[in-house]
């Protein structure tokens, strides 16, 4: 069991470190930053998820859901 949990931890760490941009929460708004904290997409979303393999992320502003690319478009 310990080996399995270690494996899951390694997979999770690899996933996060392979992301160039990660969701960043400040107050009640999300944006996207690099791992070193540089803001790349301004705080503007009510919900934000990690980018997928296609470099797209699901975000929500108010009641509207959208999909954005790494440029925030």
HUSULTA-V932017 format. One record per pair of residues at least 24 apart in sequence whose C-alpha atoms are under 10 Angstrom apart, sorted by the first residue. I is the first residue (numbers start at 1). J is the second residue. Records with the same first field share a line. If there is no record, write none. Layout:
I=J / J
This chain:
15=50
16=50
19=50 / 51 / 52 / 53 / 55
20=50 / 51 / 55 / 70
21=50 / 51 / 55 / 70
22=48 / 49 / 50 / 51 / 57
23=47 / 48 / 49 / 50 / 51 / 57 / 59
24=48 / 49
29=61
30=59 / 60 / 61
31=59 / 72
32=70 / 71 / 72
40=70 / 71 / 72
41=70 / 71 / 72 / 73
42=72
